[in-house]
Amino acid sequence: MLSVEGTFQDGVVQLDQPVAGREGQRVIIVFLQEESEAAVADSDSAWGDFAMLLKDCQVNTGIRDLAHQHDHYLHGTPKRED
């Protein structure tokens, strides 16, 4: 994976340096926090963000023992007794 810094302005990304041999390649753009925002962020907010991500990504499968019996549901192994 190649990382290149740049600036987003008026709907266009301007790279800080040229990148050869990547013409037409699809990209994913990740917006970084501004330095002032990053200085304010602390470990509590990072854990809060992580908890929110977990909540946003959870899926209700209706299977009550999925975590305990994941090998059974994923790989077809016999259910565990414990």
C-alpha atoms as a printed R data frame, in Angstrom:
   type eleno elety resid chain resno       x       y       z
1  ATOM     1    CA   MET     A     1   0.000   0.000   0.000
2  ATOM     2    CA   LEU     A     2   1.294   3.425  -0.924
3  ATOM     3    CA   SER     A     3   0.574   6.485   1.231
4  ATOM     4    CA   VAL     A     4   0.851   9.968  -0.249
5  ATOM     5    CA   GLU     A     5   0.039  13.231   1.489
6  ATOM     6    CA   GLY     A     6  -1.915  15.992  -0.136
7  ATOM     7    CA   THR     A     7  -4.626  18.614   0.310
8  ATOM     8    CA   PHE     A     8  -8.324  18.494  -0.552
9  ATOM     9    CA   GLN     A     9  -9.630  21.781  -1.945
10 ATOM    10    CA   ASP     A    10 -12.682  22.633  -4.068
11 ATOM    11    CA   GLY     A    11 -13.484  18.919  -4.498
12 ATOM    12    CA   VAL     A    12 -10.044  18.042  -5.857
13 ATOM    13    CA   VAL     A    13  -7.081  16.344  -4.181
14 ATOM    14    CA   GLN     A    14  -3.708  17.971  -4.808
15 ATOM    15    CA   LEU     A    15  -0.818  15.625  -3.990
16 ATOM    16    CA   ASP     A    16   2.266  17.009  -2.229
17 ATOM    17    CA   GLN     A    17   4.509  14.916  -4.485
18 ATOM    18    CA   PRO     A    18   4.106  13.260  -7.896
19 ATOM    19    CA   VAL     A    19   3.327   9.540  -8.020
20 ATOM    20    CA   ALA     A    20   4.562   7.671 -11.094
21 ATOM    21    CA   GLY     A    21   3.002   4.532 -12.562
22 ATOM    22    CA   ARG     A    22  -0.392   4.768 -10.829
23 ATOM    23    CA   GLU     A    23  -2.507   6.381 -13.563
24 ATOM    24    CA   GLY     A    24  -6.107   5.126 -13.467
25 ATOM    25    CA   GLN     A    25  -5.638   3.164 -10.230
26 ATOM    26    CA   ARG     A    26  -8.545   3.354  -7.775
27 ATOM    27    CA   VAL     A    27  -7.823   5.006  -4.429
28 ATOM    28    CA   ILE     A    28  -9.338   5.424  -0.982
29 ATOM    29    CA   ILE     A    29  -9.016   8.853   0.575
30 ATOM    30    CA   VAL     A    30  -8.827   9.109   4.376
31 ATOM    31    CA   PHE     A    31  -9.248  12.565   5.870
32 ATOM    32    CA   LEU     A    32  -6.789  13.181   8.698
33 ATOM    33    CA   GLN     A    33  -7.573  15.218  11.791
34 ATOM    34    CA   GLU     A    34  -6.216  18.722  11.884
35 ATOM    35    CA   GLU     A    35  -3.328  19.156  14.325
36 ATOM    36    CA   SER     A    36  -5.461  21.242  16.695
37 ATOM    37    CA   GLU     A    37  -8.151  18.517  16.737
38 ATOM    38    CA   ALA     A    38  -5.557  15.808  17.295
39 ATOM    39    CA   ALA     A    39  -4.088  17.681  20.261
40 ATOM    40    CA   VAL     A    40  -7.513  17.818  21.891
41 ATOM    41    CA   ALA     A    41  -8.251  14.120  21.314
42 ATOM    42    CA   ASP     A    42  -7.244  11.872  24.199
43 ATOM    43    CA   SER     A    43  -7.394   8.171  24.948
44 ATOM    44    CA   ASP     A    44 -10.904   8.438  26.445
45 ATOM    45    CA   SER     A    45 -12.335   9.829  23.212
46 ATOM    46    CA   ALA     A    46 -10.447   7.196  21.204
47 ATOM    47    CA   TRP     A    47 -12.044   4.436  23.291
48 ATOM    48    CA   GLY     A    48 -15.405   6.156  22.886
49 ATOM    49    CA   ASP     A    49 -14.923   6.245  19.113
50 ATOM    50    CA   PHE     A    50 -13.989   2.553  19.172
51 ATOM    51    CA   ALA     A    51 -17.083   1.673  21.211
52 ATOM    52    CA   MET     A    52 -19.251   3.635  18.774
53 ATOM    53    CA   LEU     A    53 -17.657   1.808  15.827
54 ATOM    54    CA   LEU     A    54 -18.383  -1.558  17.444
55 ATOM    55    CA   LYS     A    55 -21.985  -0.531  18.062
56 ATOM    56    CA   ASP     A    56 -22.405   0.720  14.482
57 ATOM    57    CA   CYS     A    57 -20.975  -2.500  13.011
58 ATOM    58    CA   GLN     A    58 -22.858  -5.037  15.138
59 ATOM    59    CA   VAL     A    59 -25.241  -7.383  13.373
60 ATOM    60    CA   ASN     A    60 -28.199  -9.077  15.047
61 ATOM    61    CA   THR     A    61 -28.111 -12.639  13.712
62 ATOM    62    CA   GLY     A    62 -30.735 -13.975  16.112
63 ATOM    63    CA   ILE     A    63 -28.290 -16.702  17.183
64 ATOM    64    CA   ARG     A    64 -27.981 -16.371  20.955
65 ATOM    65    CA   ASP     A    65 -24.878 -18.566  21.361
66 ATOM    66    CA   LEU     A    66 -22.958 -17.321  18.297
67 ATOM    67    CA   ALA     A    67 -19.937 -16.027  20.233
68 ATOM    68    CA   HIS     A    68 -19.653 -19.198  22.326
69 ATOM    69    CA   GLN     A    69 -20.292 -21.619  19.450
70 ATOM    70    CA   HIS     A    70 -18.633 -19.727  16.581
71 ATOM    71    CA   ASP     A    71 -16.647 -22.780  15.387
72 ATOM    72    CA   HIS     A    72 -19.899 -24.716  15.041
73 ATOM    73    CA   TYR     A    73 -21.570 -21.991  12.961
74 ATOM    74    CA   LEU     A    74 -18.501 -21.098  10.879
75 ATOM    75    CA   HIS     A    75 -16.858 -24.473  10.349
76 ATOM    76    CA   GLY     A    76 -19.555 -27.058  11.138
77 ATOM    77    CA   THR     A    77 -17.751 -28.552  14.129
78 ATOM    78    CA   PRO     A    78 -19.876 -30.147  16.862
79 ATOM    79    CA   LYS     A    79 -21.267 -27.714  19.450
80 ATOM    80    CA   ARG     A    80 -19.192 -27.329  22.602
81 ATOM    81    CA   GLU     A    81 -20.673 -28.685  25.802
82 ATOM    82    CA   ASP     A    82 -19.183 -26.163  28.265
